Amino acid sequence: MKYKSENLAIIIPSKNHQNINICLNSIKNQTKKPGQTIFIFNNKTNFKSNKKFIFAHTNISNQIYQRNFGLKLMNKKIKLILH
């Protein structure tokens, strides 16, 4: 089955913000851009969210919890998820 890039979401649970700019640049430089990228941190960030990039935080520092939290924020039109 073929998917359009807007039907793809990436969920990235993260403990800190150290390599986030490298990750963002890597995603932006892809030939097929995901429809949505969700970053979940265990503390507050200064990043600003928009339709394509969502930055959120939880007080729980657990990758599984953060991934599931990201799934709740995901656009309902997304059909394929990378995490």
N, C-alpha and C positions, 0 to 999 in steps of 0.2 A: 504494500500500500504506500502511496506517495503522500507526503505531507508538505504543506506550504510552510515557509519559515515562520509566518505569523502564528502557526499552530504549535510552535515549539516553545517550551519554557525551560529555564534553567533555575534551579534552586541551589543556593550556595550558603550552607550554614558556616559560620565563622566565629572563631574565638576572639580575634582581634582584627585591627584594620591594617596590619603591616603590609600585606601584598595586594591590597584591594585595588590600587591603581593599576598594577600590572594585570590583574584579572580583568578589570574594566577595559583596558586598552586591547587586550587579547580578544575579548568579545566584540568590541567595536570594529576590529580589523578583520573579522570573519567575512567570507564572501556571502554566506547565508546567515543573516542576522536573526536571532530568536525573537519571537513576538513579545516575550517578557522575560526579564531576569530579576530574580528575587534574592536579595542578600539578607540573611538573618544574623544579627550579632547578639552577643550576650551583654552588651552595654549600649548606651545611647551613642548615636553618631551625628555628625554634622552634614552628612550627605543629604541631598534633596531628591525626593522621589518624583517620578513622572510616569507616564503610561508604560514605557518600556523598561524602566529600572525602578524597582521598589527596594527601599532600604528600611528595615524594621529591626526591632530589638525585643528580646525577651529577658527576663531575669533568670531564666534557667539555662545553664551552660551545658546543654546536652544536644549532641548532633541530631539524634532521632526526634527529640522534641522540637528542635528548631526546624527540621525538615517538615514535620507535620504542621507546624505553625505557618510555614511558607505555603504549603498546599492550600490552606484556608484563604490566603491572600491572592491566590492565582486567579486569573481571568477564566471564566467558565468556558470560553471558546477554545482553550488550549487542549490539544489532543495527545501530545507527546511531551514527556517530562524527563529532563536529565537532572540527576542530583548526585 
